[in-house]
Amino acid sequence: MSLRDEAVEIHVAVRYGRPIPEIVDEVREAVSPLSGDRRVDVMVEDVTDTEEARKEGSS
């Protein structure tokens, strides 16, 4: 997350299976009440499939 004068920038990694625009909208809706007059920019940095996420979670 970066807080700038004009925007809040959020970087996320998501799990494959849901539409990315839907996830971005949900993140933006959750953060917007906390951002004041700043724009909320959401950047999807990575998309992980569920099998890969399970492997990483167990290591």
C-alpha positions in Angstrom: 0.0 0.0 0.0 1.2 3.5 -0.8 -0.5 6.6 0.5 -0.1 9.6 -1.8 -1.6 13.1 -1.8 -4.1 12.2 -4.6 -4.4 8.4 -4.3 -4.2 5.3 -2.1 -2.4 2.5 -4.1 -3.1 -1.1 -3.0 -1.2 -4.0 -4.4 -2.7 -7.5 -4.1 -2.2 -11.1 -5.2 -5.4 -13.0 -6.0 -6.3 -16.6 -6.3 -7.5 -17.8 -9.7 -11.2 -18.5 -10.0 -13.0 -15.2 -9.5 -13.2 -12.4 -12.1 -10.4 -9.9 -11.3 -12.5 -6.8 -11.9 -14.9 -8.1 -9.2 -12.1 -8.6 -6.7 -10.7 -5.1 -7.5 -14.1 -3.6 -7.0 -14.5 -5.3 -3.6 -11.0 -4.1 -2.5 -11.8 -0.5 -3.7 -15.2 -0.6 -1.8 -13.5 -1.7 1.4 -10.8 0.9 1.3 -12.7 3.9 -0.1 -14.4 4.9 3.2 -10.9 5.1 4.8 -9.3 7.0 1.9 -10.9 10.4 2.4 -10.9 12.3 -0.9 -8.2 10.2 -2.4 -8.7 7.9 -5.4 -8.2 4.2 -4.7 -6.0 2.4 -7.2 -5.9 -1.4 -6.9 -3.0 -3.2 -8.7 -3.2 -7.0 -9.1 0.4 -8.1 -8.9 -0.1 -11.9 -9.2 -2.7 -14.5 -9.9 -2.1 -17.8 -8.2 -4.0 -21.0 -9.0 -5.5 -22.9 -6.1 -3.2 -25.9 -6.3 -0.1 -23.7 -6.2 -1.6 -21.7 -3.2 -2.1 -25.0 -1.3 1.5 -26.1 -1.9 2.8 -22.7 -0.7 0.5 -22.7 2.3 1.8 -26.0 3.6 5.5 -25.3 3.3 
